[in-house]
Amino acid sequence: MRRIISWIAVIGLVVIINGCASSGSTANTKQGAVLGGVLGAAAGGVIGHQSGRGLEGAAIGAGAGALGGGLVGSAKDEEQSTSDY
């Protein structure tokens, strides 16, 4: 289980670093990552609680939600930056 959490954390850091490397606005990326992380943590905590592992479920949900939300937000940022020209 720790290995999965470690991989999620590494992937999340790569997404965050990649978002910082872009030249345009990253407001949607940041907002998507935060919102996805919060919603993922809540959903993961509820699901994990059913199996007696609420904290692990919340951690996995937060990582997956932040990753997904960041990717969606990044796509929105990129779309907006290309439509500005």
HUSULPE-V875345 format. One line per field, one symbol per residue. ss: DSSP state (H for helix, E for strand, L for the rest). psi: psi as a letter, one per 40 degrees, with the letter a starting at -180 (. if undefined). Layout:
BEGIN
ss = ???
psi = ???
END
This chain:
BEGIN
ss = LHHHHHHHHHHHHHHHHHHHHLLLLLHHHHHHHHHHHHHHHHHHHHHHHHLLLHHHHHHHHHHHHHHHHHHHHHHHHHHHHHHLL
psi = ddddddddddddddddddddeieaifddddddddddddddddddddddddeegdddddddddddddddddddddddddddddee.
END
